[in-house]
Amino acid sequence: MSSAPVSIADRLECELEHLILEGEYQPGARINENALAARFDVSRGAVREACRLLQRSGLVNIVPNQGSFVCALSVAEIVNLFDVRACLGRLAGRLAAATVTRAVLKEMHDLIAAMDEASRASDANRYIGLNIAFHATLYATTGNAQLAALDAQMGKQLRIYRRHGLEFGGGLTVSNVEHRSILAAIERGDCEAAGHEVEKHIENGRDRFIRAMSATGQLVLKESVAGKSSRRRA
């Protein structure tokens, strides 16, 4: 049986999500329907529908009579996401240690090696992509699709902010040391240790983010009702 055709709105949702996650649209930025419609040769209605789809995933905020804006989270909201993700990470680590296969272990070892190369080259873009793949592989091996989907959604909401934490103070190298600790526990089949290592890794990422935001004066404040974001210095 052939798969259902992808609608214009679905295709545009993927394109706009990519632009947001890659930083072309910053938190709080207004999404220009006319410009996007012209860029992708679609109707404004298709752009609006794509924005409605992205609102469900927490990437877009639609303000009545004003338009669509990239969601801008407060520091407290970002920390809350990290905390929830850390709790789910403990479960993921425990399940992964109980279910992992040799093939998945090799894949995770290869991803860590590739992240080492990206870290040495200070290639944050490549590192972030590999980091996403590492975590996706870990969650996929748990066999819990709902858990993986929740983590992926929160990961998208955090991705436009996490670069600051990864790039600040040698974060790339430190983050990959933590990946090794996670993998070592999973490889031993130590469920409790693996859960602890994943949870600690996410909590450390949260702390790196806070330190980076404070040091660079880029603490993000929630977007106002008018769709404008303000900032306060630490």
NUTORNU-474260 format. One line per 10 residues: number of its first residue (from 1); for each residue x, y, z of N, C-alpha, C. Coordinates in Angstrom, 2 decimals, decimal comma. Each point is the difference from the previous one (the first is absolute). Layout:
N
NUM = X/Y/Z/X/Y/Z/X/Y/Z ~ ...
# end
This chain:
234
1 = 0,84/-1,19/0,00/-0,84/1,19/0,00/0,88/1,25/0,00 ~ -0,30/0,95/-0,92/0,82/1,21/-0,10/-0,34/0,95/1,13 ~ 0,99/0,79/0,41/-0,23/0,95/1,09/-0,80/1,19/-0,51 ~ -0,68/0,69/0,93/-0,81/1,15/-0,37/0,91/1,13/-0,47 ~ -0,45/0,78/-1,00/0,82/1,10/-0,50/0,19/1,08/1,07 ~ 1,16/0,63/-0,03/0,30/1,07/0,96/-0,66/1,28/-0,48 ~ -0,78/0,66/0,87/-0,68/1,23/-0,38/1,00/1,15/-0,05 ~ -0,42/1,10/-0,64/0,85/1,18/-0,07/0,29/0,53/1,40 ~ -1,03/0,01/0,86/0,19/0,49/1,37/0,98/-0,87/0,77 ~ -0,09/-1,33/-0,18/0,92/-0,90/0,69/1,44/0,24/-0,47
11 = 0,17/0,17/-1,31/1,34/0,26/-0,53/0,53/1,32/0,52 ~ -0,86/1,01/0,03/0,41/1,31/0,47/0,29/-0,03/1,50 ~ -0,74/-0,81/0,74/0,27/-0,15/1,44/1,44/-0,47/0,22 ~ 0,43/-0,98/-0,79/1,37/-0,51/0,13/1,02/1,07/-0,37 ~ -0,29/0,77/-1,07/0,92/1,05/-0,42/0,13/1,09/1,06 ~ -1,14/0,42/0,54/0,01/1,07/0,99/0,63/-0,47/1,31 ~ -0,28/-1,24/0,38/0,64/-0,57/1,19/1,51/0,02/-0,15 ~ 0,48/-0,37/-1,18/1,45/0,00/-0,25/0,57/1,41/0,15 ~ -0,69/1,01/-0,55/0,48/1,38/0,09/0,07/0,46/1,45 ~ -0,99/-0,40/0,80/-0,02/0,39/1,42/1,12/-0,69/0,76
21 = 0,12/-1,31/-0,20/1,00/-0,76/0,75/1,42/0,36/-0,39 ~ 0,19/0,46/-1,25/1,33/0,39/-0,45/0,32/1,46/0,33 ~ -0,97/0,70/0,61/0,27/1,35/0,48/-0,28/1,12/-0,98 ~ -0,57/-0,32/-1,18/-0,32/1,07/-0,95/-1,10/0,90/0,57 ~ -0,92/-0,62/0,73/-1,02/0,76/0,74/0,33/-0,12/1,49 ~ 0,30/1,11/0,64/0,38/0,00/1,40/-1,23/0,00/0,90 ~ 0,15/-0,42/1,27/-1,12/0,04/0,94/-0,64/1,38/0,06 ~ -1,32/0,04/-0,10/-0,72/1,27/0,02/-0,18/0,65/-1,35 ~ 0,68/-0,52/-1,04/-0,08/0,61/-1,34/-1,38/-0,23/-0,61 ~ -0,49/1,02/-0,70/-1,27/-0,13/-0,70/0,22/-0,77/-1,30
31 = -0,92/-0,91/-0,30/0,09/-0,79/-1,22/-0,75/0,74/-1,10 ~ 0,73/0,45/-0,99/-0,58/0,79/-1,09/-0,67/-0,93/-1,01 ~ -1,33/-0,02/0,01/-0,74/-0,92/-0,87/0,25/0,30/-1,48 ~ 0,02/1,27/-0,36/0,19/0,36/-1,40/1,37/-0,45/-0,50 ~ 1,03/0,24/0,81/1,35/-0,37/-0,42/0,15/-1,51/-0,14 ~ -0,56/-0,74/0,95/0,10/-1,46/-0,08/-0,81/-0,55/-1,17 ~ -1,16/0,57/-0,24/-0,82/-0,46/-1,11/0,74/0,20/-1,33 ~ 0,66/1,16/-0,14/0,76/0,27/-1,22/1,23/-0,90/-0,08 ~ 0,67/-0,23/1,12/1,22/-0,80/0,02/-0,25/-1,44/-0,43 ~ -1,12/-0,56/0,47/-0,29/-1,41/-0,30/-1,09/-0,18/-1,04
41 = -0,42/1,13/-0,61/-0,99/-0,03/-1,07/-1,28/-0,73/0,44 ~ -0,53/0,44/1,14/-1,24/-0,56/0,54/-0,91/1,16/0,38 ~ -1,23/-0,33/0,40/-0,95/1,02/0,42/0,25/0,41/1,44 ~ -0,51/1,17/0,38/0,10/0,44/1,39/-0,79/-0,96/0,91 ~ -1,09/-0,56/-0,55/-0,79/-0,96/0,77/0,83/-1,22/0,39 ~ 0,87/-0,45/-0,90/0,86/-1,15/0,30/1,00/0,36/1,09 ~ 0,50/1,24/-0,03/0,93/0,44/1,04/-0,70/0,04/1,35 ~ -1,22/0,54/0,03/-0,76/0,06/1,26/-0,27/-1,40/0,55 ~ -0,33/-0,93/-0,88/-0,26/-1,38/0,44/1,28/-0,64/0,55 ~ 1,13/0,25/-0,65/1,28/-0,52/0,49/0,30/0,57/1,39
51 = -0,31/1,27/0,21/0,22/0,62/1,31/-0,90/-0,63/1,06 ~ -1,23/-0,32/-0,38/-0,90/-0,66/0,95/0,53/-1,38/0,38 ~ 0,58/-0,70/-0,96/0,59/-1,32/0,28/1,19/0,13/0,94 ~ 0,81/1,04/-0,21/1,18/0,20/0,85/-0,37/0,52/1,38 ~ -1,16/0,61/0,11/-0,47/0,43/1,32/-0,22/-1,21/0,91 ~ -0,46/-1,10/-0,57/-0,24/-1,21/0,78/1,29/-0,58/0,56 ~ 1,10/0,21/-0,71/1,28/-0,54/0,47/0,76/0,99/0,87 ~ -0,60/1,16/0,27/0,62/0,96/0,92/1,06/0,88/-0,63 ~ 0,08/0,06/-1,32/1,01/0,82/-0,66/-0,53/1,36/-0,44 ~ -1,31/0,11/-0,16/-0,62/1,23/-0,51/-1,11/0,43/0,95
61 = -0,11/1,31/0,17/-1,08/0,59/0,79/-0,83/0,88/-0,91 ~ -1,32/-0,28/-0,09/-0,88/0,79/-0,85/-0,77/0,99/0,87 ~ 0,17/1,29/-0,29/-0,67/1,05/0,76/-1,15/0,54/-0,85 ~ -1,24/-0,11/0,47/-1,15/0,48/-0,79/0,18/1,45/-0,45 ~ -0,31/0,24/-1,27/0,04/1,34/-0,61/1,40/0,59/-0,11 ~ 1,03/-0,81/0,31/1,36/0,51/-0,11/0,91/-0,90/-0,83 ~ -0,23/-1,28/0,02/0,80/-0,88/-0,83/0,65/-1,13/0,78 ~ 0,95/-0,64/-0,67/0,70/-1,14/0,58/1,43/0,39/0,35 ~ 0,46/-0,50/1,14/1,34/0,33/0,50/0,70/-1,27/0,46 ~ 1,31/-0,02/-0,14/0,78/-1,10/0,56/-0,10/0,08/1,51
71 = -0,32/-1,10/0,65/-0,15/0,00/1,46/1,29/0,46/0,67 ~ -0,15/0,88/0,96/1,12/0,46/0,81/-0,28/-0,41/1,43 ~ 0,81/-0,89/0,54/-0,21/-0,52/1,34/0,79/0,79/1,02 ~ -0,54/0,10/1,20/0,74/0,60/1,10/1,05/-0,99/0,47 ~ 0,96/0,49/0,76/1,02/-0,88/0,56/-0,66/-1,07/0,87 ~ -1,01/0,40/0,78/-0,69/-0,96/0,87/-0,67/-1,10/-0,82 ~ -0,60/0,38/-1,12/-0,66/-1,01/-0,85/1,02/-0,94/-0,63 ~ 1,14/0,54/-0,39/1,05/-0,84/-0,57/0,53/-0,97/1,04 ~ 0,22/0,50/1,22/0,48/-0,86/1,09/-1,02/-1,09/0,29 ~ -1,29/0,35/-0,02/-1,04/-1,00/0,23/0,05/-1,11/-1,04
81 = 0,22/0,37/-1,25/0,11/-1,01/-1,06/1,19/-0,91/0,24 ~ 1,12/0,58/0,36/1,18/-0,81/0,32/-0,30/-0,98/1,13 ~ -0,70/0,48/1,04/-0,28/-0,85/1,15/-0,91/-1,17/-0,35 ~ -1,04/0,27/-0,79/-0,89/-1,08/-0,43/0,77/-0,99/-0,88 ~ 0,81/0,55/-0,88/0,77/-0,86/-0,89/1,00/-0,87/0,77 ~ 0,55/0,56/1,08/0,94/-0,77/0,82/-0,69/-1,19/0,66 ~ -1,22/0,22/0,51/-0,75/-1,10/0,62/-0,30/-1,10/-1,01 ~ -0,42/0,39/-1,19/-0,25/-0,99/-1,05/1,30/-0,68/-0,43 ~ 1,10/0,75/0,07/1,30/-0,55/-0,37/0,41/-1,15/0,91 ~ -0,31/0,11/1,28/0,32/-1,09/0,93/-0,71/-1,28/-0,43
91 = -1,27/0,12/-0,36/-0,74/-1,18/-0,48/0,61/-0,54/-1,28 ~ 0,35/0,90/-0,92/0,58/-0,43/-1,27/1,31/-0,75/0,20 ~ 0,86/0,52/0,89/1,27/-0,67/0,26/-0,20/-1,40/0,57 ~ -0,93/-0,12/0,93/-0,27/-1,31/0,60/-0,50/-0,99/-1,04 ~ -0,93/0,44/-0,84/-0,54/-0,89/-1,03/1,06/-0,36/-1,03 ~ 0,81/0,98/-0,40/1,03/-0,25/-1,01/1,01/-1,03/0,47 ~ 0,38/0,06/1,27/0,97/-0,96/0,54/-0,55/-1,42/0,00 ~ -1,32/-0,11/0,07/-0,62/-1,32/0,04/-0,28/-0,56/-1,39 ~ -0,03/0,86/-1,02/-0,44/-0,46/-1,31/1,01/0,19/-1,12 ~ 1,11/0,68/0,25/0,93/0,37/-1,06/0,60/-1,23/-0,69
101 = 0,27/0,14/-1,29/0,62/-1,07/-0,78/1,43/0,39/-0,36 ~ 0,77/-0,96/-0,47/1,39/0,28/-0,40/0,04/1,00/-1,15 ~ -0,95/-0,11/-0,91/-0,02/0,91/-1,15/-0,22/1,44/0,46 ~ -0,90/0,18/0,96/-0,26/1,35/0,51/1,19/0,53/0,78 ~ 0,64/-0,86/0,78/1,20/0,41/0,73/1,07/0,50/-0,96 ~ 0,20/-0,70/-1,11/1,00/0,44/-0,98/-0,40/1,35/-0,59 ~ -1,28/0,15/-0,30/-0,47/1,26/-0,56/0,26/1,16/0,97 ~ -0,24/-0,24/1,28/0,21/1,04/1,00/1,49/0,31/0,18 ~ 0,83/-1,04/-0,04/1,45/0,22/0,06/0,46/0,85/-1,19 ~ -0,52/-0,31/-1,19/0,38/0,75/-1,20/-0,43/1,47/0,11
111 = -1,19/0,23/0,54/-0,49/1,37/0,15/0,87/0,79/0,98 ~ 0,42/-0,64/1,08/0,87/0,67/0,96/1,34/0,35/-0,64 ~ 0,55/-0,92/-0,79/1,26/0,27/-0,68/-0,15/1,18/-0,97 ~ -1,12/0,04/-0,70/-0,25/1,10/-0,93/-0,17/1,32/0,75 ~ -0,62/-0,05/1,18/-0,15/1,22/0,80/1,35/0,49/0,51 ~ 0,90/-0,94/0,30/1,36/0,40/0,39/0,66/0,80/-1,12 ~ -0,15/-0,47/-1,23/0,58/0,69/-1,15/-0,61/1,39/-0,15 ~ -1,33/0,09/0,15/-0,67/1,29/-0,14/0,43/0,95/1,11 ~ 0,19/-0,53/1,20/0,44/0,83/1,12/1,39/0,55/-0,24 ~ 0,92/-0,87/-0,47/1,37/0,46/-0,27/0,03/1,08/-1,08
121 = -0,94/-0,09/-0,94/-0,07/0,99/-1,08/-0,85/1,21/0,38 ~ -0,53/0,01/1,24/-0,90/1,06/0,46/-1,17/0,19/-0,97 ~ -0,48/-1,11/-0,54/-1,11/0,01/-0,95/-1,30/-0,27/0,76 ~ -0,58/1,07/0,55/-1,20/-0,16/0,83/-1,18/-0,53/-0,79 ~ -0,15/0,44/-1,26/-1,13/-0,46/-0,80/0,04/-1,51/-0,19 ~ 1,17/-0,53/-0,35/0,13/-1,45/-0,19/-0,20/-0,73/1,32 ~ 0,57/0,56/1,07/-0,12/-0,64/1,31/-1,47/-0,10/0,41 ~ -0,75/1,07/-0,20/-1,41/0,02/0,40/-0,78/-1,07/-0,77 ~ 0,26/-0,12/-1,30/-0,67/-1,03/-0,78/0,32/-1,40/0,49 ~ 1,26/-0,26/0,31/0,41/-1,31/0,51/-0,56/-0,24/1,40
131 = -0,05/1,05/0,80/-0,56/-0,12/1,35/-1,47/-0,39/-0,06 ~ -0,73/0,61/-0,92/-1,42/-0,35/-0,19/-0,12/-1,47/-0,40 ~ 0,88/-0,44/-0,90/-0,03/-1,39/-0,46/0,31/-0,97/1,14 ~ 0,95/0,38/0,87/0,37/-0,85/1,14/-1,20/-0,20/0,93 ~ -0,64/1,10/0,35/-1,14/-0,10/0,91/-1,18/-0,72/-0,65 ~ -0,21/0,24/-1,30/-1,08/-0,69/-0,69/0,25/-1,50/-0,04 ~ 1,25/-0,40/-0,20/0,35/-1,42/-0,01/-0,23/-0,62/1,37 ~ 0,40/0,72/1,05/-0,21/-0,49/1,36/-1,48/-0,22/0,27 ~ -0,82/0,99/-0,34/-1,44/-0,12/0,27/-0,66/-1,06/-0,88 ~ 0,47/-0,13/-1,23/-0,59/-1,00/-0,89/0,23/-1,41/0,52
141 = 1,14/-0,22/0,62/0,32/-1,36/0,46/-0,79/-0,39/1,25 ~ -0,69/0,97/0,64/-0,82/-0,32/1,17/-1,24/-0,79/-0,39 ~ -0,43/0,14/-1,26/-1,22/-0,66/-0,43/-1,27/0,72/0,42 ~ 0,15/1,17/0,61/-1,14/0,79/0,48/-0,18/1,20/-0,93 ~ -0,90/-0,15/-0,97/-0,18/1,04/-1,01/-0,54/1,30/0,60 ~ -0,87/-0,11/1,00/-0,55/1,21/0,61/1,08/0,80/0,72 ~ 0,89/-0,71/0,69/1,11/0,65/0,69/0,90/0,71/-1,00 ~ 0,30/-0,66/-1,10/0,86/0,59/-1,03/-0,65/1,24/-0,61 ~ -1,32/-0,06/-0,22/-0,70/1,14/-0,61/-0,01/1,20/0,94 ~ -0,20/-0,25/1,29/0,01/1,10/0,98/1,36/0,68/0,05
151 = 1,06/-0,82/0,01/1,34/0,57/0,05/0,30/0,80/-1,27 ~ -0,42/-0,53/-1,15/0,26/0,70/-1,26/-0,70/1,35/-0,03 ~ -1,24/0,07/0,51/-0,73/1,26/0,00/0,67/1,02/0,91 ~ 0,37/-0,42/1,20/0,67/0,93/0,91/1,36/0,40/-0,55 ~ 0,66/-0,93/-0,67/1,30/0,31/-0,59/-0,10/1,10/-1,03 ~ -1,08/-0,02/-0,79/-0,19/1,05/-1,00/-0,23/1,35/0,67 ~ -0,79/0,02/1,06/-0,28/1,25/0,69/1,28/0,60/0,61 ~ 0,91/-0,87/0,41/1,24/0,46/0,64/1,12/0,29/-1,00 ~ -0,12/-0,53/-1,20/1,16/0,00/-0,90/0,48/1,40/-0,35 ~ -0,94/0,94/-0,15/0,43/1,34/-0,41/0,71/0,74/1,13
161 = -0,06/-0,55/1,21/0,69/0,61/1,14/1,26/-0,75/0,41 ~ 0,07/-1,31/-0,31/1,05/-0,84/0,57/1,38/0,28/-0,55 ~ 0,09/0,60/-1,18/1,31/0,29/-0,59/0,85/0,81/0,96 ~ -0,62/0,95/0,72/0,76/0,85/0,93/0,71/-0,86/1,04 ~ -0,70/-0,97/0,57/0,59/-0,85/1,02/1,07/-0,91/-0,54 ~ -0,20/-0,51/-1,21/0,97/-0,91/-0,58/1,29/0,70/-0,38 ~ -0,11/1,24/-0,48/1,19/0,71/-0,48/0,75/0,72/1,11 ~ -0,64/0,16/1,15/0,59/0,81/1,06/0,91/-0,85/0,88 ~ 1,21/0,49/0,28/0,88/-0,62/0,98/0,36/-1,44/-0,30 ~ 0,29/-0,33/-1,26/0,41/-1,36/-0,34/-1,12/-1,01/0,11
171 = -1,24/0,47/-0,20/-1,16/-0,86/0,17/-0,04/-1,21/-0,92 ~ 0,52/0,13/-1,22/-0,02/-1,12/-0,94/0,78/-1,19/0,55 ~ 1,22/0,27/0,45/0,85/-1,07/0,53/-0,60/-0,61/1,27 ~ -0,46/0,86/0,90/-0,57/-0,48/1,26/-1,24/-0,84/-0,25 ~ -0,84/0,46/-0,91/-1,22/-0,74/-0,32/0,31/-1,39/-0,52 ~ 1,06/-0,12/-0,79/0,32/-1,32/-0,57/0,62/-0,93/1,04 ~ 0,69/0,55/0,99/0,47/-0,82/1,12/-1,20/-0,63/0,69 ~ -1,05/0,78/0,15/-1,22/-0,52/0,63/-0,66/-1,07/-0,87 ~ 0,06/0,17/-1,31/-0,54/-1,04/-0,90/0,73/-1,32/0,22 ~ 1,30/0,08/0,20/0,79/-1,22/0,24/-0,43/-0,70/1,29
181 = -0,28/0,78/1,02/-0,44/-0,58/1,27/-1,36/-0,68/-0,17 ~ -0,88/0,62/-0,77/-1,30/-0,60/-0,27/0,17/-1,33/-0,72 ~ 0,81/0,03/-1,05/0,17/-1,20/-0,81/0,67/-1,12/0,79 ~ 0,97/0,35/0,85/0,68/-1,02/0,81/-1,00/-0,72/0,91 ~ -0,91/0,75/0,61/-0,99/-0,60/0,89/-0,98/-0,87/-0,79 ~ -0,41/0,47/-1,17/-0,90/-0,79/-0,84/0,68/-1,29/-0,44 ~ 1,27/0,13/-0,39/0,75/-1,16/-0,48/0,17/-1,06/1,10 ~ 0,12/0,45/1,24/0,10/-0,93/1,13/-1,34/-0,63/0,34 ~ -1,07/0,55/-0,54/-1,32/-0,48/0,36/-0,44/0,46/1,38 ~ 0,61/1,07/0,50/-0,31/0,53/1,32/-1,13/1,02/-0,14
191 = -1,21/-0,46/0,20/-1,17/0,84/-0,24/-0,04/1,24/0,89 ~ 0,28/-0,19/1,30/-0,06/1,14/0,92/1,06/1,04/-0,34 ~ 1,22/-0,46/-0,29/1,07/0,94/-0,33/-0,28/0,71/-1,31 ~ -0,53/-0,72/-0,98/-0,30/0,62/-1,29/-1,06/1,07/0,16 ~ -1,04/-0,29/0,78/-1,04/0,99/0,24/0,56/1,23/0,68 ~ 0,85/-0,23/0,99/0,62/1,12/0,72/0,86/0,84/-0,92 ~ 0,78/-0,65/-0,87/0,91/0,74/-0,89/-0,76/0,84/-1,02 ~ -1,10/-0,53/-0,53/-0,78/0,79/-0,96/-0,63/1,20/0,70 ~ -0,59/-0,25/1,17/-0,62/1,09/0,75/1,03/1,08/0,34 ~ 1,16/-0,41/0,48/1,05/0,95/0,38/0,49/0,78/-1,23
201 = 0,11/-0,67/-1,13/0,45/0,65/-1,24/-0,95/1,13/-0,39 ~ -1,30/-0,25/0,09/-0,98/1,02/-0,37/0,00/1,14/1,02 ~ 0,14/-0,34/1,27/0,09/1,04/1,03/1,25/0,85/-0,19 ~ 1,11/-0,63/-0,36/1,22/0,75/-0,26/-0,17/0,93/-1,21 ~ -0,73/-0,48/-1,03/-0,29/0,84/-1,15/-0,81/1,22/0,40 ~ -0,95/-0,21/0,90/-0,79/1,11/0,54/0,91/1,01/0,69 ~ 0,90/-0,48/0,84/0,89/0,90/0,75/0,96/0,73/-0,93 ~ 0,49/-0,70/-1,04/0,88/0,67/-0,98/-0,76/1,11/-0,71 ~ -1,25/-0,26/-0,32/-0,83/1,01/-0,67/-0,14/1,24/0,88 ~ -0,33/-0,20/1,27/-0,20/1,13/0,91/1,30/0,80/0,15
211 = 1,12/-0,69/0,15/1,28/0,71/0,14/0,33/0,80/-1,26 ~ -0,26/-0,60/-1,15/0,30/0,69/-1,27/-0,89/1,22/-0,17 ~ -1,28/-0,14/0,30/-0,91/1,13/-0,13/0,38/1,14/0,95 ~ 0,38/-0,36/1,21/0,38/1,01/0,99/1,29/0,71/-0,41 ~ 0,96/-0,79/-0,48/1,31/0,57/-0,35/-0,06/0,90/-1,22 ~ -0,90/-0,31/-0,93/-0,07/0,78/-1,24/-1,11/1,04/0,01 ~ -0,77/0,07/1,11/-1,06/0,99/0,09/-1,14/-0,26/-0,95 ~ -0,26/-1,29/-0,31/-1,04/-0,33/-0,98/-1,15/-0,78/0,63 ~ -0,34/0,34/1,23/-1,12/-0,67/0,65/-1,28/0,32/-0,77 ~ -0,69/-1,05/-0,43/-1,16/0,17/-0,86/-1,26/0,20/0,83
221 = -0,76/1,01/-0,32/-1,27/0,23/0,67/-1,14/-0,40/-0,91 ~ -1,12/-0,40/0,60/-1,15/-0,44/-0,76/-0,55/1,12/-0,86 ~ -0,44/-0,37/-1,19/-0,58/0,95/-0,93/-1,27/0,61/0,59 ~ -0,16/1,29/-0,20/-1,18/0,67/0,52/-1,21/-0,29/-0,86 ~ -1,18/0,40/0,46/-1,23/-0,24/-0,75/0,08/0,67/-1,36 ~ 0,71/1,11/-0,08/0,12/0,72/-1,27/0,97/-0,67/-0,94 ~ 0,61/-1,11/0,45/0,90/-0,71/-0,87/1,41/0,52/0,02 ~ 0,31/0,88/0,97/1,35/0,56/0,07/0,73/-0,66/1,16 ~ 1,25/-0,35/-0,23/0,79/-0,60/1,07/0,94/1,05/0,57 ~ 0,17/-0,02/1,30/0,97/0,88/0,65/1,04/-0,85/0,66
231 = 1,08/0,63/0,42/1,08/-0,75/0,63/0,44/0,73/1,27 ~ 0,46/-0,77/0,94/0,59/0,61/1,18/1,41/-0,56/0,17 ~ 0,87/0,81/0,50/1,38/-0,44/0,20/0,13/-0,63/1,36 ~ 0,86/-1,03/0,05/0,20/-0,68/1,28/0,82/0,88/0,92
# end
